[in-house]
C-alpha cells in the first residue's frame, strides 16, 4: 500500500513507516522498527511452523500405497522404523519423528 504497487517484500525504506503506522514505539534497547521487525519475524516463524504441520498432515491423509506387489508388501510392514545410532528418534514413513512423547 505504501509503495503504490503490488509488493511482497518488506524493504528497509518502508519498515519505519509501517512500524509507526502499527503503533510501535521506541523502548530502551530497541527502536520501534527493531521491535516491529522482531515481532514480524516471530509471527512469520509461527506461520511457517503451522504451515509445515498442516502440510504434513495433508500429505499423510493423501498418501497412497505403492501400486503392485510392493504396495501389498508395504501394508504388512511396520511404517515406523528405528534409526540406527539413536533411541530418541524413528523413521515414520520417511519423516524423522520422536520415538515417544517423553523425548
Secondary structure as GFF3:
##gff-version 3
##sequence-region A 1 103
A	DSSP	alpha_helix	12	21	.	.	.	ID=ss1
A	DSSP	alpha_helix	32	62	.	.	.	ID=ss2
A	DSSP	alpha_helix	69	76	.	.	.	ID=ss3
A	DSSP	beta_strand	80	82	.	.	.	ID=ss4
A	DSSP	beta_strand	89	92	.	.	.	ID=ss5
A	DSSP	beta_strand	95	98	.	.	.	ID=ss6
###
